[in-house]
Amino acid sequence: MVTMNRSQFTKLTLNPESVSKEQTQLLESIITEFPFFQAAKVLQLKGLKNQNSFQYNQALKKCAAHTSDRTILFDFITQNRPKKSEESTADFKEGTPLDFNTNEEHSFLEWLSIATPTPIQRSNEEPPKKIISNNDLIDQFIENNPKITIKPAKGKNVDLAKNQKIDPQELMTETLARVYWEQKKYKKAVQAFKILSLKYPEKSGFFADQIKKLKKAQASKNN
């Protein structure tokens, strides 16, 4: 039986982007034997992402359930990925690995919201840091009929208190729409893509295609 030694594992921790399909399978065996081996879990995530595996999204939830500080996990899965200045237009299918970026912490938390609510704790661990989600704010924004406004250029006099307020428009990303889709929250996903069409009118055709697919998926679910 092929196994992974300590030297091979250490090399993977130094270069997680290189995790191969075979190594991912070996990591799965390690996790089965040592279910609280967190380093193996996050390396397995990288391997599943490298393969574009349908198992990635659920593996991410399981990994988060054993992570006391999920901000560290978020930093790991988004490392070396710059913030997006605008929405991408890649087609999406259910089961496709969700591609979070450094400016999409809310989308990441929303994806974990139907996973284990509180990370699994072992007796010698400190309680996890509390992360406040903006789900209620986004839900209210989606349920209304939002009008996307262009923000004026910032002048020299900046209202710092005002800037601390969270703008739900900024939280709405294509990844969040896909999170709703993957969670089978089809109505939310449709409305999210409608908001994105207003936010990025030059890509309205693409978002309209996604809405058609969503409505078809919703109809199949209801039949």
C-alpha positions, 0 to 999 in steps of 0.5 A, spaced: 500 500 500 502 506 498 503 511 503 505 518 505 511 519 509 513 525 513 518 528 508 513 528 503 507 531 507 512 537 509 514 538 502 506 539 500 505 544 506 510 548 503 507 548 496 500 546 497 498 548 490 502 542 487 497 537 491 496 531 485 490 527 485 494 521 488 496 525 493 489 527 495 487 520 495 493 519 500 491 525 504 484 522 505 487 516 508 490 520 513 484 524 515 480 517 516 486 515 520 487 521 524 480 525 523 483 531 527 489 532 523 487 539 520 493 540 516 492 534 512 484 537 511 487 543 508 492 540 504 486 535 501 482 541 500 487 544 495 488 537 492 480 537 491 480 544 488 486 543 483 482 537 480 476 541 480 472 536 484 465 536 486 467 534 493 471 540 494 465 544 497 462 539 502 470 538 504 470 545 505 464 545 510 467 539 514 474 542 514 471 549 517 467 544 522 474 542 525 477 549 525 477 554 531 478 560 527 475 560 520 478 566 518 485 562 518 481 557 513 479 563 509 486 566 508 489 559 506 484 558 501 484 565 498 492 566 499 495 568 492 489 571 490 488 578 489 481 582 490 477 582 484 476 589 481 469 587 477 465 580 476 468 575 472 463 571 467 465 564 468 459 559 467 457 555 473 454 548 474 452 545 481 457 542 484 463 546 481 468 548 486 466 555 489 472 560 488 472 565 493 477 571 493 480 575 498 474 580 498 469 575 499 469 573 506 461 574 507 460 569 501 465 564 504 461 565 511 454 565 507 456 558 504 458 555 511 452 558 514 448 551 513 454 547 515 455 546 523 454 552 526 459 552 531 466 549 530 467 542 533 471 543 539 476 539 543 477 539 550 484 543 550 482 548 545 480 555 546 473 557 544 473 560 537 473 567 535 466 570 533 465 572 526 459 577 525 455 575 519 452 580 514 446 575 512 440 579 515 443 585 511 444 582 505 437 578 505 433 585 506 437 588 500 435 582 496 428 582 498 427 589 496 427 592 489 434 595 489 437 600 485 444 600 484 447 607 485 454 610 482 458 612 488 461 619 488 468 620 488 471 621 495 473 628 496 478 630 501 473 631 507 471 623 509 466 622 514 469 616 517 463 614 521 459 613 515 465 609 511 464 604 517 457 602 515 457 596 510 454 597 503 450 591 501 451 593 494 459 591 495 457 585 498 453 582 492 458 578 488 457 573 483 460 568 488 455 569 493 450 568 487 453 562 486 453 560 493 445 561 493 445 556 487 449 551 490 445 551 497 439 550 492 436 557 494 434 558 487 430 564 489 435 568 492 440 566 487 435 569 481 435 575 485 442 576 486 443 575 479 438 581 477 442 585 482 448 584 479 445 585 472 444 592 475 451 593 478 454 590 471 450 592 465 455 590 460 454 583 463 447 583 463 446 578 457 451 573 461 447 574 468 440 573 464 443 566 461 444 564 469 437 566 471 434 562 465 439 556 468 436 557 475 429 557 473 430 551 469 433 548 475 428 550 480 422 547 476 426 541 476 426 541 483 419 542 484 416 537 479 
